[in-house]
Amino acid sequence: MQKQQLSVLVVGSGGREHALALALADDPAVTRLYCAPGNPGTAAVAINQPLRSDDPQAVVTLARRLRVDLVVVGPEAPLVAGVADAVRGAGIACFGPSAAAARLEGSKAFAKEVMAAAGVPTARSRYCETLAEVAEALDHFGAPHVVKDDGLAAGKGVIVTDDRAAALTHAEGCLPVVVEEFLDGPEVSLFAITDGLTALPLQPAQDFKRVGEGDTGPNTGGMGAYTPLPWAPPGLVDEIMESVIEPTVAELGRRGTPFVGLLYAGLALTSRGLRVVEFNVRFGDPETQAVLAALDSPLGQVLYAAATGDLENIGELAWKPGAAVVVVLAAKGYPGAPELGGVIRGERLFGSDDNVHIVHAGTGRNSSGELVATGGRVLGVVAQAPSLAQARADAYRAVGELDAPSLFHRSDIGARAESGDIEVSDAYQVNSSYAQYVSDVAEGDAGEW
């Protein structure tokens, strides 16, 4: 990998952007690092800049003023708004897909259309514009009912329930929606960095969407994650790349909208084989916090290679031995109406001299200069250690050291994986799941599109 002096601007203000900043700061080639607008955590490793991140021209103006070599767009909203298009149009390298390619996350219906064209295995589904169509689809697929907001919803626009009335109520509030069949089996998150032709996988991770212990309660943006997956079948990453990532990247290229950036595949390992649950077009939060803690390759150089079409010369990414875990601390009341303003104290809130660090997701300063909660998800406590058990123990020990009475967390992040309690269906076999999907297509049972 060729070392290059890089000045980098990270666009965004959440936990994902703090995690990116931490990893970029560890790259010896990154000599100047900015975050816009950033947060109190990013300010410890980068220079924060005021910015309205979903304003393409404002991002271009800032990038030009700072004379950066690379812009890394963190959140989905600026990507859908065309920030990456504007930055590239100004002649500045940008890691993030075009607005046209970002529709893969911006519209569930578009994602289903792309997957159908590319032959990517996914859940059977129906696009519904009226409640009558929703009701018919719910009855067609049966319970558990899965209803997804067609647009951006920050990971929370989905309901999975046995209650038909609750499913209808959710749909009524966000029409149009996509109604899907329920997918059994454990879920996997896989990120792939791509320059539109070459794609490099990161380590697979598993996140925890439900707010409560034992995966109970409403969906959130994510309450924690861990990587890698000790229960994953051998060859799983290769299968995902061959049957999901590479066909999707190729299809978008065929449409004239090459995907340059981070393609996130949320997947289920079902009894009928591998199935895509959703696509995101940016680093997932909170999986990014764990995955980047485990990464041993220089992130800035990798992202710059992707942004400049040179990813094929990077080679396979390197990883630290062991495992990484992130435990999210959220404000009480989240994901409903979070209680904001609670003071947060702790010795390790900024910086780290061991294997644990804290990522800021929703923090700010009050009039007295104290660190306070300003969002639903507030902090992510990250530990990387030689084993999953040690990483979990270290992360939860650090959580216990914080003085943050207004925050709560789940105590079971990665617990089932540590205890060996996650099982993949005997019917699931790597390299046979795509063949099963092809068979389903031939029988007219793979989708409604």
N, C-alpha and C positions, 0 to 999 in steps of 0.2 A: 504494500500500500504506500503510495507516494505522499510524503508529508508536505503540507502546504500551509502557509500562514493565512489564517482565515479570520475575518471579522463577521460576526453572526448576529442577526436580529431575530429573536423569538417573539412571535406575536401571540398574545393571550395573557391571562391573569390567574389561571387556576393551578391545581395540583399537577396536571399534565405538563404545563409550561415550566413549573418549578423543577420537576423531575428532568425535563429536557435540559434546562439550564445547568443543573448539577452535572449531568452526563457530558454536556458540551464543555463545561469548565474543566473537566478532567482530561480533555483531549489537548495534548501539548501543541497542536497546530492552531487551536483557537486562541488568538492573541487579544481579541476584543470581543466582548459579549454584552449584548443589550437585551432587555425585555420590555415589551410595550403592550399594555401598561404595566404588567408585572404585579408583584405583591410584596409584602414585607419579607417573605422568604427569598424571593428572587433577588432582592436588593442586596443580600449577603454575598451573592456570587456574580452578579451582573449589574449593569447600570440601567435602572428603570427609566422609562420615557413615557410621558403622557401620550395617549393615543386612543382614538375610537377605532377599535380593531376591525369593525365591519365596514369601514369606509375605505375602498380600494385606493383612491387618490391620496388619502391621508397616509396610508401605509407606504405608498411610493415616495411621497414627499419626505417622510422620515428616513426611509432607507437611503435615499439620495443624500440627505443632509449628513447622515452618519457614515456614508461611503462604505456600506457593508458589502461583503462578497456574497453572502447567502442570507436569505430570509426563510425562516422556518415558521409556517403557519400552524398553530396548535389547534384551535377550536374548529368545529364544523361550520358555524354560521359565517365567518369570514370567507371560507372556501366557497360556500354556496353563493355568497355575494359577489364572487369574482375577484377576490384579492390576489390570488395566485396569477390570474390572467394579467392583471394590471402590473404586477411586479415583473413578470417575465416580459411584458410588453415594453417595460422601461429598460430592458437589457440587464436585469439583475437576476442572478440564479435564485430559484425559489423551490423549496421543498413543500409541495402541496399540489393537489390536482386542480385542474381548471374547473370553472363553474359547471361546464357540461359534464365532466367526469364525476364531479361531486354530487350530481343527481343520484348517484348510486346510494348515497345516504339520504339525500334530500327528498327522495320519493321512493317509498317502498314498492309502488307499482312499477316504476322504472327499473328498480333492481330486479324484480321478478321477470320483467321483459328481457333484460340482459341475460339473466341466468337461463331462461328458456332458450334463447338464441345460442348461448354458449354450451348448452348441455350440462349445466352445473346442477348437481342434485340439491333440491330444496323442498320445503314443505308444500304440499298442495294448498292452494289458496284461491280466494276470490276477492276481486276489487269491488267495493260497495259504495255507492253514492247516496243511497237512501236507507232508512231504517228497515223498510220492507226487504230490501236486498240483504241487509245484515241478518235479519231474522231467518231468511231462507238459508243463508250460508251457515249460520250456527246450527241449524237443524241438519244440514247436509253433513257437516263434519262431526257433530256431536261433541259431548263434553270429554275432557276439559276444553273450555272455549278460549281461543286466542284471538284477541282483537288488537290491531296495531294502527296507530295514527299514521296516515300516509306521509306526513311531513316530519320535519325535525322536532324532536321532543326530548333531547338531552338524555336519552336512555330511559325515560320514564313514560313514554307514550304507548305503553302496552299493558293489557290486563290479561291474566291467565286465571280462569276461575271456573268452578263447576256451576256457578249461579248464572243462569241464562239472563235474568233480569239485570244483574250487575253488568254483564257483557253488553247488553243493549244500552244501558245508561252511559257506559263509557263511550260507546260508538256515537251516541247522540251528541256528545260534547265535542267530537273531533272529526265529524264526517268531512271528506271521504276517508274510509278506512280499508285495511286489508284484513280479512278474516282467514285464519289458517287452521290446518289440522294441528293438533297437539303432537309435539315430538317427544318421545320417551328417550331415556338414556342421559348420561352425563354430558354437560356442555364444555366446550373448549374454545378458547380465544387464541387465534393465531394472527400475528401481524406479519406483513411482508413489505419490505422496502422495494420499490420498483422505479425504474426510469422510463417505463413505458414498453420496454422490451425484456430486460432482465429483471428477475425478482429474487430477492434474498429473504428467506424466512428468519424470523426471530424465534426465540424459545416459546413453546406454547404455554399458556397460562390458564387459570380458571378464576373467574371473579364471582362475587356474591351479590346478586341484585336485590334480594329481599331485605327489608329493613330489620327483621327480627331473627332471633336465634332459631336454628334449625330450618332456615329458609321459610320463614313465616312473614305475614304482613305484606304491605304493598311494595311494588318495585321502587327502586331508587336508582341513582346514577351509579351505584356500586359501593358496597360497604367494606370491601377488602379483596385481596387476591393473593395468589402464590404462583410460583414457577420454579422448576419445571413440574411435570405431572408424572409422579412415580407409577401411576396406574395406567398410563397411556400405552396402547398396543405398539409394539415395535413397528417402525415404518409409517407411523401415523402422519408425521410432518410431510414426508415424501408424497403420501397419498393426497393430502390436502393441497399441496402445491400442484400436483398433476391434474387433479379433478376439479379444483375450485379456483385457486389463485391464477394459474397460468391461462386457463381458458377465459377467465373474466378479463384479464389484462389484454389478451389477444382480441377478444370481442370488442372491447372499447377502442383498441387501436384500429380495428377494421371499420368502426363507425366514424373514424376521423377525430376521435376524442381520446388520445393516448393518456393513460393514467400515470402521472409522475407524483410520487409521494408515498404515503403509508396506506396500504389496503388492509383493512381489519376484517377478518372473517370470524363471525360468531357461529359456532357449529354445534350440532348435537350428534353423538354417536348412538344412533338408534338401533333397534332390533332389525330394521330394514336397511341399515347402512348409514354412511355419512350423509348428513343433511345440513345445508346452510340455514341458520336461523335469521341472520341479518348481516348486512355489510355496513361498515363505517368507513369513512374516508380520511381518518386521522388516527393518531395514537389514542388508544382506549384509556379511559380513566376509571378505575385505578390500576388496571393491569400494567400500564406504562411504568408506574412507580416501582413495581417488583421487577419487571423485565429489564429495565435499564440499570437497576442495581446489580443485576446478574451479568450484564454485558461487559465483555473485556476488550472489545474493539473500539477504536477511537470514533465516537459518534459523529463529530463534525465532519471528518473526512468521508465517512460513509454517506451522510446526507448530501454533502456537496457533490460526490460522485453521482448520486441518483439525480440530483437537480441538473447536472450537466451532461447526462447521457453516458456516463463512464462506469456504470455499476459492474459491468462484466469484468473489469480489471481489479475488483475488490477482493474476490475470493470469498470463501465461507467466513461467516462471523465467528469470533471467538467468545467463549463463555467462561465465567468463573466456576470452579467446582462447587457443588452444593446446591443450595436453594435460597430463594428470596421470598419474603412475605411482607405485605403491607396491610395494616389494620387502620381503617378509616374511623376518625372521630367526627361525629356529626352533632349539630346543635339540636337540643331537645325540641321535639315537635316535627322534625324532618321525617319524611318528605312532604309533610303538609305545610304548616306555618312555623318555620323554625324560630326559636328564641334567639335573637341577635343581640350582640353587645356584651356577652359574657366574657369576663377577663380570663386570660390564659397565661399561666406562669409555668416555667420549667427551665432547667439548666441547659438542656440540649435542644432548645427550640431553633437555634441558629448554629450551624456548623456541627461537625462530628469528628471525634478522634478515635472512633472504634468502628464496629460493623453496623451501627445503627444510625439512622438520620431521620429527620422529620421534614416532610413535604408540606408546604402551606397551600391550601386550596381555597379557603374562604376566610382570610384574616385581614385585619386592618389595625389602625391605631385610633384610640379615643382621644379626647381633648387633653388627657393627662399623659398621653404618649404610651399608654399601656396597650399590649397586644390583645385584641378582642375578636370575637366571632362576627363575621360579616356575611356569611353564607350558610347554606344548608350543610354541605360537607366542608369541614373546617381544616382538619389536619389529616395527614397520612403518616403513620409511624412505620418505617421501613427497616427491615433487618435482613442481612445476607450472611449466611453461615454455612458450615460444611454439611449440614443436614437440615431437612425440613423441620424436624423436632426442635433443633437448636435455634433456627430462625424464628419459629413461632414463640419459643420461650423468651428470646431476646426482645422481640417486638413487644410482647405483652408486658415484659418487665419495664420497658421504657414507657409504655402507656400508663402503667401504674405510678410512674415517677412524676407525671404531669399533674399540675394543680389546675383543673378545668372543670369545675362542678356543673357548668351549663352544657357539657358535652356528654355524649354516650357512644358506645361502640358495641359491636358484636364480639363475643368471646370465643366463637367457634370457627374463625377463619382458618381454613386448612386443616381442621381437626380430623375430618373423615379421611382425608388423604394420608395424614400422619398415622392414623390407626389402621390403614389398609381397608377401609370400609366402603370404598368406591369400586363398583363392579361394572364392567362393560358387558353388555349382553352376549351370551354364548353365540347368538345368531350373527353378531357383528364380527366381520373379519376384514382386516386391512387388505386392500387390493381386490376384494370381492364386492365391496359396497357400491362401487361405481357400476360394476357389471349388473348388480341388482337394480340400480336406477335405470340403466339402459333397458333392462327387461321390463321395468315398470312403464317406461315410455312406450315400448312396443305394445304393451297391453292397454295403453291409454289410461294409466293410473298414476301418472307422475305429477300432474298439475291440472289447473283449470284455465291455463293461459293459451 
